[in-house]
């Protein structure tokens, strides 16, 4: 059977792949599967109303009662689903993708992202056109549901020490990328008593301030503002506010695995030990910090839903990905940008400057690359990679992770694009680059062999 859902929902360029008919039919399939009340929300993209309306019509045609939460962050919708015990949720977002994209993400009844086995069931309904089709008396209706953002804000605030934060007198710069975080993160920081300077904190669907992916290239204004104002921290969200990337008090971009290490160490210390869960793509600096703090690290395949479900399985105290998507189980089992920002602010209030905390995180250098590869040959390429590195120690939890002296490379096919991602890590930039060069050459030759 063909696949509909990628790693993070159904995504595509609006009115090319992601058109009204697709959104309608995906809504029909989700509504047929979920049954009952379904919450729906969207980020700030220009196409949000079009895609949301079509998807909601599909949900209602299958008999679902639609609760329209409006514009809000993805984790706010997930919190609503969890706390109101509805059948599930649908978030209209393409997260960090450019503004011409949009997407449909399904949320399970516990507020977590839909597990793959349930996505498969929805895909079967979609491709077989076996939609529920109740008579005219039993089609669903849509009602506007208020209060989701306020409830979410209260939940975030309840999970940090507000008194400690207020007493620290911190100043931060917040960049919401003109995305969904604009409607709640400034208010959360205000309630924490943090002096906040805002950038791009008005929701605009074309992301005019900078692209919605919080990479270093896109955060030059944030870095400059932190330096110029003497702020203690820079905070950057992606488009749907489920990820946060930081700039330290010296105006330096902080890679996601290093901020993950800082928070992981603090969470282990706070809990007196415990399990932290992260994907195999994460830097060894996280493992070093967790073990030094008295905790245990468990690795998974790449993907926030996979990390979240492993956390539930093993009773983890914390988890997250190197892209800034951190998960706090006492709050909810999903990536949460506002919760991440609030927790980092609490850590700084208690422990001091981020630049000083980062000095305690071991240094590794990461090299990231991607190679074009047709979807049809990805499995064959992976098999070829395993054969090529048969003499090396390998981990096949997700893709192929090959260990070398002083470093490793993860060779992994993308779930949403016709590419292979190659992550390489070493103690120095030269070591990481050399490992990456070696592995890229092998993968490139294997891919080329299938095009002859």
DOFIDO-840841 format. One record per residue (C-alpha): residue in one letter; x negated, y, z. Coordinates in nm, 4 decimals. Layout:
BEGIN
+------+----------+----------+----------+
! code !        X !        Y !        Z !
+------+----------+----------+----------+
!    A !        X !        Y !        Z !
...
+------+----------+----------+----------+
***
This chain:
BEGIN
+------+----------+----------+----------+
! code !        X !        Y !        Z !
+------+----------+----------+----------+
!    X !   0.0000 !   0.0000 !   0.0000 !
!    X !  -0.1206 !   0.3518 !  -0.0809 !
!    X !  -0.2168 !   0.5735 !   0.2123 !
!    X !  -0.0284 !   0.8936 !   0.2941 !
!    X !  -0.1844 !   1.0095 !   0.6227 !
!    X !  -0.5480 !   1.1086 !   0.6365 !
!    X !  -0.7603 !   1.1404 !   0.9484 !
!    X !  -0.5443 !   1.4263 !   1.0725 !
!    X !  -0.2041 !   1.4220 !   0.9051 !
!    X !  -0.0890 !   1.4743 !   0.5459 !
!    X !  -0.2701 !   1.7704 !   0.3876 !
!    X !  -0.3011 !   1.9366 !   0.0517 !
!    X !  -0.2921 !   2.2594 !  -0.1468 !
!    X !   0.0504 !   2.4199 !  -0.1287 !
!    X !   0.2706 !   2.3731 !  -0.4364 !
!    X !   0.0161 !   2.1368 !  -0.5834 !
!    X !   0.0084 !   1.8280 !  -0.3581 !
!    X !   0.1823 !   1.9816 !  -0.0569 !
!    X !   0.5066 !   2.0944 !  -0.2201 !
!    X !   0.8651 !   2.1138 !  -0.0988 !
!    X !   0.9587 !   1.7692 !  -0.2259 !
!    X !   0.6661 !   1.6026 !  -0.0497 !
!    X !   0.7447 !   1.7829 !   0.2765 !
!    X !   1.1125 !   1.6841 !   0.2458 !
!    X !   1.0305 !   1.3179 !   0.1868 !
!    X !   0.7664 !   1.3038 !   0.4620 !
!    X !   1.0257 !   1.4560 !   0.6951 !
!    X !   1.2767 !   1.1877 !   0.5911 !
!    X !   1.0232 !   0.9145 !   0.6643 !
!    X !   0.9232 !   1.0578 !   1.0030 !
!    X !   1.2881 !   1.1126 !   1.1000 !
!    X !   1.3791 !   0.7592 !   0.9954 !
!    X !   1.0989 !   0.6239 !   1.2131 !
!    X !   1.1354 !   0.8438 !   1.5204 !
!    X !   1.5142 !   0.8736 !   1.5559 !
!    X !   1.6533 !   1.1160 !   1.8152 !
!    X !   1.5202 !   1.4615 !   1.9041 !
!    X !   1.2084 !   1.5785 !   1.7179 !
!    X !   1.0199 !   1.9004 !   1.8003 !
!    X !   0.8675 !   2.0939 !   1.5107 !
!    X !   0.6267 !   2.3874 !   1.5078 !
!    X !   0.3768 !   2.5567 !   1.2806 !
!    X !   0.0595 !   2.7619 !   1.2720 !
!    X !   0.0287 !   3.1040 !   1.1078 !
!    X !  -0.0237 !   3.0010 !   0.7455 !
!    X !   0.1661 !   3.1908 !   0.4769 !
!    X !   0.3308 !   2.8670 !   0.3619 !
!    X !   0.4380 !   2.7652 !   0.7139 !
!    X !   0.8073 !   2.8498 !   0.6783 !
!    X !   0.8377 !   2.6783 !   0.3410 !
!    X !   0.6751 !   2.3531 !   0.4510 !
!    X !   0.8440 !   2.3541 !   0.7924 !
!    X !   1.1897 !   2.4153 !   0.6435 !
!    X !   1.1524 !   2.1358 !   0.3897 !
!    X !   1.0178 !   1.8918 !   0.6483 !
!    X !   1.2922 !   1.9856 !   0.8960 !
!    X !   1.5553 !   1.9261 !   0.6257 !
!    X !   1.4112 !   1.5788 !   0.5743 !
!    X !   1.4197 !   1.5088 !   0.9478 !
!    X !   1.7842 !   1.6179 !   0.9684 !
!    X !   1.8851 !   1.4192 !   0.6609 !
!    X !   1.7582 !   1.1088 !   0.8443 !
!    X !   1.9735 !   1.1950 !   1.1459 !
!    X !   1.7156 !   1.3614 !   1.3714 !
!    X !   1.8012 !   1.6582 !   1.5918 !
!    X !   1.5329 !   1.9181 !   1.5243 !
!    X !   1.4027 !   2.1454 !   1.8006 !
!    X !   1.2274 !   2.4359 !   1.6272 !
!    X !   0.9499 !   2.5747 !   1.8491 !
!    X !   0.8322 !   2.8317 !   1.5946 !
!    X !   0.4726 !   2.9532 !   1.5728 !
!    X !   0.2498 !   2.7976 !   1.8399 !
!    X !  -0.0777 !   2.6033 !   1.8847 !
!    X !  -0.0774 !   2.2315 !   1.8134 !
!    X !  -0.1533 !   2.1423 !   2.1792 !
!    X !   0.1419 !   2.3581 !   2.2918 !
!    X !   0.3738 !   2.1503 !   2.0742 !
!    X !   0.2121 !   1.8330 !   2.2080 !
!    X !   0.2662 !   1.9513 !   2.5651 !
!    X !   0.6338 !   2.0190 !   2.4872 !
!    X !   0.6799 !   1.6700 !   2.3416 !
!    X !   0.5177 !   1.5083 !   2.6452 !
!    X !   0.7013 !   1.7129 !   2.9069 !
!    X !   1.0469 !   1.7086 !   2.7425 !
!    X !   1.0422 !   1.3382 !   2.6572 !
!    X !   1.1670 !   1.3792 !   2.3028 !
!    X !   1.1259 !   1.1144 !   2.0335 !
!    X !   0.8213 !   1.2874 !   1.8898 !
!    X !   0.6951 !   1.6002 !   1.7184 !
!    X !   0.5825 !   1.7380 !   1.3851 !
!    X !   0.3194 !   2.0106 !   1.3533 !
!    X !   0.2933 !   2.2017 !   1.0275 !
!    X !  -0.0766 !   2.2855 !   1.0045 !
!    X !  -0.3893 !   2.2255 !   0.8039 !
!    X !  -0.6044 !   2.3134 !   1.1066 !
!    X !  -0.9394 !   2.4502 !   0.9855 !
!    X !  -0.8736 !   2.4123 !   0.6103 !
!    X !  -0.8557 !   2.7237 !   0.3867 !
!    X !  -0.5247 !   2.9176 !   0.3749 !
!    X !  -0.4077 !   2.7624 !   0.0478 !
!    X !  -0.3775 !   2.4276 !   0.2294 !
!    X !  -0.1052 !   2.3112 !   0.4613 !
!    X !  -0.0260 !   1.9833 !   0.6298 !
!    X !   0.2153 !   1.7722 !   0.8309 !
!    X !   0.0937 !   1.6081 !   1.1501 !
!    X !   0.3070 !   1.3553 !   1.3405 !
!    X !   0.3009 !   1.3552 !   1.7216 !
!    X !   0.3940 !   1.0477 !   1.9258 !
!    X !   0.6486 !   1.0575 !   2.2087 !
!    X !   0.3751 !   1.0839 !   2.4751 !
!    X !   0.2292 !   1.3964 !   2.3128 !
!    X !  -0.0707 !   1.2217 !   2.1597 !
!    X !  -0.1429 !   1.2243 !   1.7885 !
!    X !   0.0354 !   0.9405 !   1.6125 !
!    X !  -0.1681 !   0.6168 !   1.6236 !
!    X !  -0.2584 !   0.4602 !   1.2922 !
!    X !  -0.0236 !   0.1615 !   1.3290 !
!    X !   0.2752 !   0.3963 !   1.3597 !
!    X !   0.1540 !   0.6040 !   1.0657 !
!    X !   0.1499 !   0.2816 !   0.8636 !
!    X !   0.5138 !   0.2216 !   0.9559 !
!    X !   0.6044 !   0.5757 !   0.8445 !
!    X !   0.4092 !   0.5245 !   0.5217 !
!    X !   0.6029 !   0.2045 !   0.4528 !
!    X !   0.9310 !   0.3961 !   0.4839 !
!    X !   0.7964 !   0.6729 !   0.2594 !
!    X !   0.6615 !   0.4550 !  -0.0216 !
!    X !   0.9505 !   0.2076 !  -0.0156 !
!    X !   1.2012 !   0.4971 !  -0.0049 !
!    X !   1.3809 !   0.3183 !   0.2769 !
!    X !   1.4932 !   0.6390 !   0.4479 !
!    X !   1.7748 !   0.6445 !   0.7003 !
!    X !   2.0770 !   0.8041 !   0.5349 !
!    X !   2.3625 !   0.8560 !   0.7814 !
!    X !   2.7034 !   0.9757 !   0.6620 !
!    X !   2.7911 !   1.3433 !   0.6659 !
!    X !   2.9175 !   1.3305 !   1.0234 !
!    X !   2.5825 !   1.2084 !   1.1598 !
!    X !   2.3198 !   1.4209 !   0.9885 !
!    X !   2.1043 !   1.6181 !   1.2292 !
!    X !   2.1050 !   1.9857 !   1.3165 !
!    X !   1.8309 !   2.2365 !   1.3964 !
!    X !   1.8231 !   2.4512 !   1.7092 !
!    X !   1.5692 !   2.7100 !   1.8159 !
!    X !   1.3974 !   2.6046 !   2.1404 !
!    X !   1.2450 !   2.8827 !   2.3510 !
!    X !   0.9897 !   2.8650 !   2.6286 !
!    X !   0.7363 !   2.6159 !   2.4884 !
!    X !   0.4499 !   2.8676 !   2.4886 !
!    X !   0.5213 !   2.9916 !   2.8410 !
!    X !   0.5370 !   2.6355 !   2.9790 !
!    X !   0.2113 !   2.5488 !   2.8047 !
!    X !   0.0367 !   2.8581 !   2.9416 !
!    X !   0.1459 !   2.7699 !   3.2965 !
!    X !   0.0103 !   2.4169 !   3.2530 !
!    X !  -0.3309 !   2.5406 !   3.1392 !
!    X !  -0.3516 !   2.7897 !   3.4262 !
!    X !  -0.2603 !   2.5206 !   3.6795 !
!    X !  -0.5629 !   2.3128 !   3.5799 !
!    X !  -0.8337 !   2.5660 !   3.6709 !
!    X !  -0.9351 !   2.7552 !   3.9843 !
!    X !  -0.7815 !   3.0964 !   3.9171 !
!    X !  -0.9117 !   3.2465 !   4.2409 !
!    X !  -1.2713 !   3.1474 !   4.1616 !
!    X !  -1.2409 !   3.2880 !   3.8098 !
!    X !  -1.0890 !   3.6185 !   3.9254 !
!    X !  -1.3671 !   3.6640 !   4.1760 !
!    X !  -1.6404 !   3.6218 !   3.9138 !
!    X !  -1.5520 !   3.9376 !   3.7183 !
!    X !  -1.6320 !   3.7815 !   3.3806 !
!    X !  -1.6040 !   3.9537 !   3.0447 !
!    X !  -1.5386 !   3.7510 !   2.7283 !
!    X !  -1.4800 !   3.8070 !   2.3595 !
!    X !  -1.1971 !   3.5982 !   2.2097 !
!    X !  -1.1660 !   3.5235 !   1.8364 !
!    X !  -0.8444 !   3.3425 !   1.7378 !
!    X !  -0.9202 !   3.3421 !   1.3614 !
!    X !  -0.5763 !   3.4996 !   1.2948 !
!    X !  -0.4343 !   3.1587 !   1.3835 !
!    X !  -0.1863 !   3.0074 !   1.6258 !
!    X !  -0.4033 !   3.0719 !   1.9308 !
!    X !  -0.3177 !   3.4412 !   1.8900 !
!    X !   0.0236 !   3.3867 !   2.0506 !
!    X !  -0.1025 !   3.2449 !   2.3794 !
!    X !  -0.4799 !   3.2499 !   2.4463 !
!    X !  -0.5013 !   3.6285 !   2.5091 !
!    X !  -0.2217 !   3.5961 !   2.7657 !
!    X !  -0.3925 !   3.3021 !   2.9385 !
!    X !  -0.7166 !   3.5001 !   2.9740 !
!    X !  -0.5214 !   3.7984 !   3.1052 !
!    X !  -0.3582 !   3.5772 !   3.3687 !
!    X !  -0.7028 !   3.4470 !   3.4684 !
!    X !  -0.8168 !   3.8006 !   3.5405 !
!    X !  -1.0867 !   3.7899 !   3.2736 !
!    X !  -1.1692 !   4.1132 !   3.0926 !
!    X !  -1.1054 !   4.0201 !   2.7299 !
!    X !  -1.2118 !   4.1845 !   2.4058 !
!    X !  -1.0157 !   4.0394 !   2.1132 !
!    X !  -1.1097 !   3.9742 !   1.7516 !
!    X !  -0.8643 !   3.8447 !   1.4897 !
!    X !  -0.5990 !   3.7845 !   1.7539 !
!    X !  -0.3020 !   3.8739 !   1.5352 !
!    X !  -0.1457 !   3.5847 !   1.3399 !
!    X !  -0.1982 !   3.6362 !   0.9654 !
!    X !  -0.1585 !   3.3499 !   0.7214 !
!    X !  -0.4425 !   3.4434 !   0.4868 !
!    X !  -0.7035 !   3.4399 !   0.7697 !
!    X !  -0.8437 !   3.7805 !   0.6657 !
!    X !  -1.0897 !   3.8096 !   0.9550 !
!    X !  -1.2858 !   3.5002 !   0.8518 !
!    X !  -1.2104 !   3.1420 !   0.7436 !
!    X !  -1.0389 !   2.9381 !   1.0140 !
!    X !  -1.3203 !   2.6853 !   1.0593 !
!    X !  -1.5296 !   2.8122 !   1.3576 !
!    X !  -1.8734 !   2.7596 !   1.2039 !
!    X !  -2.1715 !   2.9809 !   1.2791 !
!    X !  -2.1511 !   3.1513 !   0.9389 !
!    X !  -1.7909 !   3.2512 !   1.0114 !
!    X !  -1.8608 !   3.3839 !   1.3625 !
!    X !  -2.1146 !   3.6587 !   1.2926 !
!    X !  -1.8766 !   3.9296 !   1.4201 !
!    X !  -1.8168 !   3.7333 !   1.7399 !
!    X !  -2.1896 !   3.6911 !   1.8013 !
!    X !  -2.2514 !   4.0615 !   1.7410 !
!    X !  -1.9632 !   4.1672 !   1.9682 !
!    X !  -2.0898 !   3.9500 !   2.2552 !
!    X !  -2.4347 !   4.1088 !   2.2266 !
!    X !  -2.3079 !   4.4650 !   2.1880 !
!    X !  -2.0646 !   4.4502 !   2.4799 !
!    X !  -2.2800 !   4.2446 !   2.7174 !
!    X !  -2.0058 !   3.9827 !   2.7413 !
!    X !  -2.0562 !   3.6642 !   2.9387 !
!    X !  -1.9033 !   3.4400 !   2.6726 !
!    X !  -1.7692 !   3.4320 !   2.3192 !
!    X !  -1.4708 !   3.2048 !   2.2472 !
!    X !  -1.3623 !   3.0977 !   1.8979 !
!    X !  -1.0551 !   2.8905 !   1.8073 !
!    X !  -0.9720 !   2.7183 !   1.4798 !
!    X !  -0.6466 !   2.7817 !   1.2913 !
!    X !  -0.4130 !   2.5679 !   1.5030 !
!    X !  -0.6036 !   2.6215 !   1.8301 !
!    X !  -0.6880 !   2.2642 !   1.9190 !
!    X !  -1.0644 !   2.3289 !   1.9063 !
!    X !  -1.2929 !   2.5842 !   2.0716 !
!    X !  -1.6504 !   2.6781 !   1.9877 !
!    X !  -1.8577 !   2.9088 !   2.2091 !
!    X !  -2.1153 !   3.1860 !   2.1828 !
!    X !  -2.3381 !   3.2205 !   2.4904 !
!    X !  -2.4151 !   3.5360 !   2.6889 !
!    X !  -2.7133 !   3.6087 !   2.4649 !
!    X !  -2.4955 !   3.6096 !   2.1534 !
!    X !  -2.6158 !   3.2694 !   2.0322 !
!    X !  -2.3880 !   3.0203 !   1.8585 !
!    X !  -2.3463 !   2.7048 !   2.0690 !
!    X !  -2.3113 !   2.3813 !   1.8730 !
!    X !  -2.0110 !   2.1771 !   1.9792 !
!    X !  -2.2066 !   1.8812 !   2.1118 !
!    X !  -2.3993 !   2.1094 !   2.3486 !
!    X !  -2.0864 !   2.2743 !   2.4916 !
!    X !  -1.9363 !   1.9237 !   2.5136 !
!    X !  -2.2400 !   1.8199 !   2.7195 !
!    X !  -2.2034 !   2.1185 !   2.9556 !
!    X !  -1.8342 !   2.0491 !   3.0197 !
!    X !  -1.8885 !   1.6721 !   3.0453 !
!    X !  -2.1566 !   1.7192 !   3.3089 !
!    X !  -1.9318 !   1.9509 !   3.5077 !
!    X !  -1.6366 !   1.7119 !   3.4858 !
!    X !  -1.8458 !   1.4152 !   3.6045 !
!    X !  -1.9844 !   1.6216 !   3.8945 !
!    X !  -1.6351 !   1.7457 !   3.9852 !
!    X !  -1.4995 !   1.3897 !   3.9915 !
!    X !  -1.7995 !   1.2273 !   4.1576 !
!    X !  -1.8625 !   1.0061 !   3.8537 !
!    X !  -1.6318 !   0.8553 !   3.5960 !
!    X !  -1.6094 !   0.7623 !   3.2287 !
!    X !  -1.6493 !   1.0098 !   2.9423 !
!    X !  -1.5385 !   0.9066 !   2.5905 !
!    X !  -1.6789 !   1.0441 !   2.2656 !
!    X !  -1.7261 !   0.9279 !   1.9020 !
!    X !  -2.0418 !   0.7654 !   1.7686 !
!    X !  -2.1164 !   1.0887 !   1.5770 !
!    X !  -2.1892 !   1.2801 !   1.8990 !
!    X !  -2.5402 !   1.3896 !   1.9911 !
!    X !  -2.7418 !   1.1902 !   2.2426 !
!    X !  -2.7605 !   1.5059 !   2.4565 !
!    X !  -2.4081 !   1.4276 !   2.5815 !
!    X !  -2.5066 !   1.0768 !   2.6889 !
!    X !  -2.8178 !   1.2144 !   2.8611 !
!    X !  -2.6183 !   1.4719 !   3.0605 !
!    X !  -2.3370 !   1.2316 !   3.1531 !
!    X !  -2.5780 !   0.9666 !   3.2807 !
!    X !  -2.7878 !   1.2224 !   3.4680 !
!    X !  -2.4705 !   1.3464 !   3.6386 !
!    X !  -2.3770 !   0.9932 !   3.7482 !
!    X !  -2.1182 !   0.9123 !   3.4839 !
!    X !  -2.0711 !   0.6522 !   3.2114 !
!    X !  -2.0315 !   0.7190 !   2.8381 !
!    X !  -1.8106 !   0.5099 !   2.6092 !
!    X !  -1.8363 !   0.5489 !   2.2305 !
!    X !  -1.5494 !   0.5162 !   1.9796 !
!    X !  -1.4800 !   0.5598 !   1.6130 !
!    X !  -1.4476 !   0.9192 !   1.4903 !
!    X !  -1.1085 !   1.0820 !   1.5416 !
!    X !  -0.9327 !   1.2611 !   1.8266 !
!    X !  -0.6411 !   1.0117 !   1.8458 !
!    X !  -0.8893 !   0.7259 !   1.8795 !
!    X !  -1.0815 !   0.9077 !   2.1535 !
!    X !  -0.7582 !   0.9908 !   2.3390 !
!    X !  -0.6276 !   0.6337 !   2.3338 !
!    X !  -0.9612 !   0.4930 !   2.4466 !
!    X !  -0.9530 !   0.7437 !   2.7332 !
!    X !  -0.6120 !   0.6121 !   2.8363 !
!    X !  -0.7365 !   0.2532 !   2.8065 !
!    X !  -1.0471 !   0.2991 !   3.0228 !
!    X !  -0.9143 !   0.5623 !   3.2632 !
!    X !  -1.1613 !   0.8289 !   3.1506 !
!    X !  -1.1942 !   1.1589 !   3.3335 !
!    X !  -1.2865 !   1.3510 !   3.0169 !
!    X !  -1.3495 !   1.3100 !   2.6469 !
!    X !  -1.4074 !   1.4999 !   2.3287 !
!    X !  -1.5697 !   1.5444 !   1.9913 !
!    X !  -1.8715 !   1.7436 !   1.8800 !
!    X !  -1.6468 !   1.9744 !   1.6730 !
!    X !  -1.5168 !   2.1559 !   1.9814 !
!    X !  -1.2130 !   1.9342 !   2.0367 !
!    X !  -1.2157 !   1.8548 !   2.4109 !
!    X !  -0.9586 !   1.6436 !   2.5978 !
!    X !  -0.8671 !   1.6900 !   2.9651 !
!    X !  -0.6492 !   1.3974 !   3.0809 !
!    X !  -0.5127 !   1.5726 !   3.3901 !
!    X !  -0.3607 !   1.8215 !   3.1461 !
!    X !  -0.2811 !   1.6076 !   2.8403 !
!    X !  -0.4410 !   1.3515 !   2.6079 !
!    X !  -0.5126 !   1.5733 !   2.3110 !
!    X !  -0.7633 !   1.8341 !   2.1952 !
!    X !  -0.6810 !   2.1698 !   2.3486 !
!    X !  -0.8547 !   2.4985 !   2.2667 !
!    X !  -0.7016 !   2.7103 !   2.5442 !
!    X !  -0.7662 !   2.4448 !   2.8101 !
!    X !  -1.1260 !   2.4167 !   2.6870 !
!    X !  -1.1768 !   2.7935 !   2.7064 !
!    X !  -1.0230 !   2.8150 !   3.0537 !
!    X !  -1.2368 !   2.5283 !   3.1848 !
!    X !  -1.5575 !   2.6743 !   3.0437 !
!    X !  -1.4749 !   3.0080 !   3.2071 !
!    X !  -1.4241 !   2.8270 !   3.5393 !
!    X !  -1.7591 !   2.6485 !   3.4987 !
!    X !  -1.9352 !   2.9816 !   3.4385 !
!    X !  -1.7580 !   3.1386 !   3.7363 !
!    X !  -1.8934 !   2.8621 !   3.9598 !
!    X !  -2.2309 !   2.7767 !   3.8057 !
!    X !  -2.3556 !   3.0910 !   3.6312 !
!    X !  -2.4482 !   3.1943 !   3.2790 !
!    X !  -2.3945 !   2.9606 !   2.9859 !
!    X !  -2.7445 !   3.0290 !   2.8529 !
!    X !  -2.8874 !   2.8932 !   3.1797 !
!    X !  -2.6634 !   2.5853 !   3.1742 !
!    X !  -2.7676 !   2.5118 !   2.8158 !
!    X !  -3.1342 !   2.5082 !   2.9190 !
!    X !  -3.0551 !   2.1917 !   3.1177 !
!    X !  -2.9127 !   2.0141 !   2.8111 !
!    X !  -3.1765 !   1.8050 !   2.6276 !
!    X !  -3.2655 !   1.9339 !   2.2829 !
!    X !  -3.1863 !   1.7269 !   1.9758 !
!    X !  -3.1591 !   1.8431 !   1.6171 !
!    X !  -2.8643 !   1.7414 !   1.4005 !
!    X !  -2.8623 !   1.7305 !   1.0223 !
!    X !  -2.5194 !   1.7106 !   0.8509 !
!    X !  -2.4687 !   1.6296 !   0.4843 !
!    X !  -2.2044 !   1.4945 !   0.2508 !
!    X !  -2.2112 !   1.3080 !  -0.0784 !
!    X !  -1.9320 !   1.2753 !  -0.3328 !
!    X !  -1.8016 !   0.9187 !  -0.3588 !
!    X !  -1.4846 !   0.7813 !  -0.5231 !
!    X !  -1.2421 !   0.6412 !  -0.2663 !
!    X !  -1.2165 !   0.3140 !  -0.4588 !
!    X !  -1.5809 !   0.2173 !  -0.3956 !
!    X !  -1.6225 !   0.3333 !  -0.0347 !
!    X !  -1.5996 !  -0.0167 !   0.1142 !
!    X !  -1.8525 !  -0.1506 !  -0.1352 !
!    X !  -2.0878 !   0.1372 !  -0.0572 !
!    X !  -2.0662 !   0.0609 !   0.3161 !
!    X !  -2.1512 !  -0.3022 !   0.2495 !
!    X !  -2.4482 !  -0.1905 !   0.0414 !
!    X !  -2.5681 !   0.0363 !   0.3220 !
!    X !  -2.5530 !  -0.2534 !   0.5687 !
!    X !  -2.7598 !  -0.4667 !   0.3326 !
!    X !  -3.0120 !  -0.1876 !   0.2732 !
!    X !  -3.0765 !  -0.1382 !   0.6446 !
!    X !  -3.0408 !  -0.4990 !   0.7542 !
!    X !  -3.3773 !  -0.4863 !   0.9334 !
!    X !  -3.2752 !  -0.1878 !   1.1502 !
!    X !  -3.0572 !  -0.1837 !   1.4617 !
!    X !  -2.7057 !  -0.0883 !   1.3562 !
!    X !  -2.3684 !   0.0027 !   1.5087 !
!    X !  -2.0613 !  -0.0497 !   1.2875 !
!    X !  -1.8039 !   0.0986 !   1.5266 !
!    X !  -1.7259 !   0.3557 !   1.2567 !
!    X !  -1.9105 !   0.3502 !   0.9282 !
!    X !  -2.2719 !   0.2455 !   0.9772 !
!    X !  -2.4928 !   0.4000 !   1.2447 !
!    X !  -2.8572 !   0.3155 !   1.1832 !
!    X !  -3.1116 !   0.3625 !   1.4620 !
!    X !  -3.4697 !   0.4668 !   1.3909 !
!    X !  -3.7598 !   0.5432 !   1.6196 !
!    X !  -3.6723 !   0.8809 !   1.7714 !
!    X !  -3.3347 !   0.9203 !   1.6067 !
!    X !  -3.0321 !   0.7825 !   1.4237 !
!    X !  -2.8128 !   0.8335 !   1.1174 !
!    X !  -2.4371 !   0.7802 !   1.0914 !
!    X !  -2.3154 !   0.7067 !   0.7384 !
!    X !  -1.9365 !   0.7353 !   0.7357 !
!    X !  -1.6701 !   0.7641 !   0.4636 !
!    X !  -1.4270 !   1.0539 !   0.5049 !
!    X !  -1.0642 !   0.9584 !   0.5655 !
!    X !  -0.9339 !   1.2650 !   0.3810 !
!    X !  -1.1814 !   1.3401 !   0.1006 !
!    X !  -1.3758 !   1.1424 !  -0.1636 !
!    X !  -1.7030 !   1.1885 !   0.0222 !
!    X !  -1.9474 !   1.0171 !   0.2566 !
!    X !  -2.0644 !   1.2145 !   0.5591 !
!    X !  -2.4242 !   1.1632 !   0.6727 !
!    X !  -2.5052 !   1.2751 !   1.0277 !
!    X !  -2.8690 !   1.2407 !   1.1342 !
!    X !  -3.0271 !   1.3269 !   1.4681 !
!    X !  -3.3860 !   1.3522 !   1.5822 !
!    X !  -3.5931 !   1.5143 !   1.8535 !
!    X !  -3.7119 !   1.7783 !   1.6045 !
!    X !  -3.5691 !   1.9381 !   1.2891 !
!    X !  -3.8376 !   1.7676 !   1.0836 !
!    X !  -3.7537 !   1.4271 !   1.2286 !
!    X !  -3.3804 !   1.4719 !   1.1692 !
!    X !  -3.4409 !   1.5941 !   0.8136 !
!    X !  -3.6779 !   1.3085 !   0.7309 !
!    X !  -3.4297 !   1.0490 !   0.8581 !
!    X !  -3.1503 !   1.2198 !   0.6636 !
!    X !  -3.3584 !   1.2360 !   0.3450 !
!    X !  -3.4345 !   0.8650 !   0.3682 !
!    X !  -3.0716 !   0.7675 !   0.4252 !
!    X !  -2.9263 !   1.0078 !   0.1688 !
!    X !  -3.1551 !   0.8613 !  -0.0983 !
!    X !  -3.0317 !   0.5099 !  -0.0199 !
!    X !  -2.6636 !   0.6074 !  -0.0138 !
!    X !  -2.6941 !   0.8138 !  -0.3313 !
!    X !  -2.8528 !   0.5198 !  -0.5157 !
!    X !  -2.5788 !   0.2819 !  -0.3961 !
!    X !  -2.3016 !   0.5206 !  -0.5043 !
!    X !  -2.4715 !   0.5686 !  -0.8438 !
!    X !  -2.4876 !   0.1936 !  -0.8978 !
!    X !  -2.1061 !   0.1798 !  -0.9026 !
!    X !  -2.0751 !   0.4476 !  -1.1703 !
!    X !  -2.2959 !   0.2692 !  -1.4238 !
+------+----------+----------+----------+
***
